[in-house]
């Protein structure tokens, strides 16, 4: 299995499991798929993965989550790992949060819930190609 990671962050288990299924189906063993139920946990996971020699290439995050909203999480993650492709998958983000994430976390794409799996997969592939990671 690759040492490259796609991290999915959402407070809803059903969303995380659906993302995991879609990503594994598309990418197989090309990426290690990690799941986290919130921003603080995901930041710890990113550090652990990095310490273990994994390189997180993609972060897909919800916006409306308890403890830490997705824009704040993506900004903190991007400051630590500026090479990462950031996507927000949400049904409730406000324009201010989206603009903030674009400015401070280089938000690549906003995808609304419910999402289309093919749009998500194509966004990941295109973004990774643009960054030279695919």
C-alpha positions in Angstrom: 0.0 0.0 0.0 1.1 3.5 -0.7 2.3 5.9 1.9 0.1 8.6 0.5 -3.1 9.6 2.4 -6.5 11.0 1.7 -8.0 12.2 5.0 -11.8 12.6 5.3 -13.2 14.7 8.2 -16.9 14.8 9.1 -18.8 14.4 12.3 -21.3 12.0 10.6 -20.2 8.3 10.5 -22.5 7.6 7.5 -20.7 10.3 5.5 -17.3 9.0 6.4 -18.1 5.4 5.5 -19.6 6.5 2.2 -16.6 8.6 1.3 -14.3 5.7 2.3 -16.2 3.3 0.1 -16.1 5.7 -2.9 -12.4 6.5 -2.5 -11.4 2.9 -2.0 -13.4 1.8 -5.0 -11.8 4.5 -7.2 -8.2 4.5 -5.9 -7.8 1.0 -4.5 -4.4 0.8 -2.8 -3.0 3.9 -4.4 -4.0 5.9 -1.3 -4.4 5.1 2.4 -7.8 6.4 3.4 -8.1 7.9 6.9 -11.2 9.0 8.6 -11.7 11.5 11.5 -14.8 12.7 13.2 -13.6 16.2 13.9 -10.9 18.9 13.5 -8.9 18.4 16.8 -8.8 14.7 16.2 -7.8 15.1 12.6 -5.0 17.5 13.4 -3.5 14.9 15.8 -4.0 12.2 13.2 -2.1 14.4 10.6 0.8 14.7 13.0 0.8 11.0 13.7 0.7 10.1 10.1 3.6 12.5 9.3 5.6 11.0 12.1 5.0 7.5 10.7 6.3 8.5 7.3 2.9 9.0 5.6 2.3 12.0 3.3 -1.2 13.4 3.4 -2.0 14.7 -0.1 -5.8 15.3 0.1 -8.0 16.5 2.9 -11.8 16.5 2.5 -13.6 18.2 5.3 -17.1 19.1 6.3 -17.7 22.6 7.5 -20.3 22.4 10.2 -18.8 20.2 12.9 -18.8 20.5 16.7 -15.6 21.7 18.5 -14.0 23.2 15.3 -15.6 24.2 12.1 -14.1 23.0 8.8 -12.7 26.3 7.7 -10.7 26.6 10.9 -9.5 23.0 10.7 -8.4 23.3 7.0 -6.5 26.5 7.8 -4.6 24.9 10.7 -3.9 21.8 8.6 -2.8 23.8 5.6 -0.4 25.8 7.8 1.3 22.6 8.9 1.1 20.8 5.6 1.0 23.4 2.8 1.4 20.8 0.0 -2.1 19.3 0.8 -5.1 19.6 -1.6 -8.0 20.9 0.4 -11.7 20.3 -0.4 -14.7 21.2 1.5 -17.7 18.9 1.3 -20.7 20.5 3.0 -24.3 21.5 2.8 -24.1 24.5 5.2 -20.9 26.6 4.8 -21.5 30.3 4.7 -19.8 32.5 2.1 -17.5 34.1 4.6 -16.1 30.7 5.7 -15.6 29.7 2.1 -13.7 32.9 1.2 -11.6 32.5 4.4 -10.8 29.0 3.5 -9.9 30.0 -0.1 -7.6 32.7 1.2 -5.9 30.9 4.1 -6.1 27.2 3.2 -5.9 27.4 -0.6 -9.3 25.7 -0.8 -9.3 23.9 -4.1 -12.9 23.0 -4.4 -16.2 23.3 -2.6 -18.6 20.4 -3.2 -22.1 20.5 -1.8 -23.8 17.7 0.0 -25.3 15.5 -1.2 -22.3 15.1 -3.5 -21.9 13.3 -6.7 -19.1 10.7 -6.4 -17.8 11.2 -9.9 -17.5 15.0 -9.3 -15.6 14.4 -6.1 -13.2 11.8 -7.7 -12.6 14.0 -10.7 -11.9 17.0 -8.4 -9.3 15.0 -6.5 -7.6 13.7 -9.6 -7.5 17.1 -11.3 -6.2 18.8 -8.2 -3.5 16.2 -7.6 -2.4 16.4 -11.3 -2.2 20.2 -10.9 0.0 19.8 -7.8 2.1 17.2 -9.6 1.0 14.4 -7.2 -0.8 12.1 -9.7 
